[in-house]
């Protein structure tokens, strides 16, 4: 890919993508994929589905980019795709009961009939126990514990960078409600981060 697309501003990149320029679309995908992945992480999507949801969001973005009437509203449009996919996953979760396969935990290398059940340790590894990593984990866990309506607005505002008006449109609420929810979500985050602030 030429340096030209890497240096291109978002607006021009979207316009080029809409004109069937596949190099521009590839660059657009590269720019957005980390942000989309992070959005699903913070929204609390199940770990095994985050990559699939990210791929689906990128696919919908690519397939429907021409339907975006004004490239200026790209972030809002993409936020709507992410939100819709997240709600779709929530609806699926309500229909499918959680299940765990115990077979995946058995040690297959052990030919002995008295195989040992291995339980994953989800705790931080020694090399991960830095204050930065710990703080990131606390922020993510706190956001994931927020009620769904707070979680969505804080992600759309802080990660996607959307305006209050755009968030109101996506969440089908008024601007005052959006501001109130973001304020309450931020207060909750500040409470949880007090022990880390000197």
LINQUI-V453427 format. One record per residue. N is the residue number from 1. BURIAL is # if it has 24 or more other ideal C-beta (glycine too) atoms within 12 Angstrom, else .. Layout:
# LINQUI-V453427
n: (N,N)
burial: (BURIAL,BURIAL)
This chain:
# LINQUI-V453427
n: (1,2,3,4,5,6,7,8,9,10,11,12,13,14,15,16,17,18,19,20,21,22,23,24,25,26,27,28,29,30,31,32,33,34,35,36,37,38,39,40,41,42,43,44,45,46,47,48,49,50,51,52,53,54,55,56,57,58,59,60,61,62,63,64,65,66,67,68,69,70,71,72,73,74,75,76,77,78,79,80,81,82,83,84,85,86,87,88,89,90,91,92,93,94,95,96,97,98,99,100,101,102,103,104,105,106,107,108,109,110,111,112,113,114,115,116,117,118,119,120,121,122,123,124,125,126,127,128,129,130,131,132,133,134,135,136,137,138,139,140,141,142,143,144,145,146,147,148,149,150,151,152,153,154,155,156,157,158,159,160,161,162,163,164,165,166,167,168,169,170,171,172,173,174,175,176,177,178,179,180,181,182,183,184,185,186,187,188,189,190,191,192,193,194,195,196,197,198)
burial: (.,.,.,.,#,.,.,#,.,#,.,.,#,#,.,#,#,#,.,.,.,.,.,#,#,.,#,#,#,.,#,#,#,.,#,#,#,#,#,#,#,#,#,#,#,.,.,.,#,#,.,.,#,#,.,#,#,#,.,#,#,#,.,.,#,.,.,#,.,.,#,.,.,#,#,#,#,#,#,#,#,#,#,#,#,#,#,.,#,.,.,.,.,.,.,.,.,.,.,.,.,.,.,.,.,.,.,.,.,.,.,.,.,.,.,.,.,.,.,.,.,.,.,.,.,.,.,.,.,.,.,.,.,.,.,.,#,#,#,#,.,#,#,#,.,#,.,#,#,#,#,#,#,#,#,#,#,#,#,#,.,#,.,#,.,#,#,#,.,#,#,.,.,.,.,.,.,#,.,.,#,#,.,.,#,.,.,#,#,.,.,.,.,.,.,.,.,.)
